[in-house]
Amino acid sequence: MSRWKGLPEELDPRVRQLVVRLRRAKDHSGLSLRRLAARTGYSTSSWERYLSGRSLPPRDAVEAMARLDGDDPARLLALHEVAAEAWGTASEHRGPPAGPGTGPPPRPHGRALRITLIAGSVALVLAVATVVLLAVRLTDGAGKAAVTPLTASAATQVPGSPKRSERPTYTCVAERIDGRWYTGNSRTLKAVLAKGHAGPEVAEAQCLLHQAGFSPGAVDGIFGPHTQRAVKELQKHSGLVVDGIIGPHTWKALRR
């Protein structure tokens, strides 16, 4: 088995998770870097950068690594999607892209465009969902306020005083539909969530964690350390990979 060097301390945890999984896959394959390059079409120097955390591997490279032993690449690709978002937020602080010859010629612009479109779609969905949720709550507020033990707390505000926070509040109203649990914040079955994410999908996961008996703390729509710990406990209990990342398999366990 390879003796790996430590990863950079400043590496984002979501990128670190992907690199660790790629290292495990490489070790399990028993291939040298030269043979790995021949099997995947990505150069030896490219894999050295990918596996040391100095460069984010493209989606095609991750999929090629996952298929070396005939495994389903879905989980590695889900980790790659999360890592790509984290990498993108820090890309402006990084140096220019590596020159020709460091990887295979296939479609660099197509992969960058795909990542940009995914990130833009997620941001748009979160923005629309937040606006709709606020509009519904303002309408309901004219009647009476809903009270539930799992409602996120809101600071008391004196009429006429400046607003303290624009953060939305979430409630958990559990309902069984077609054999699955829903709590009124999101109906997603495939959204990939990790530490640092926020929005109604996170609030839905927090409500479902409460429903399953794994407390994530306050239902505030923010994926923090308490929520991550509760997700890992659920994954361990359900026999899933314990990585603290919510993907399709974890959603299935949450909603059953």
Beta strands, then each sheet from edge to edge (+ up, - down):
strand 1: 175-177
strand 2: 180-182
sheet 1: 1+ 2-
end
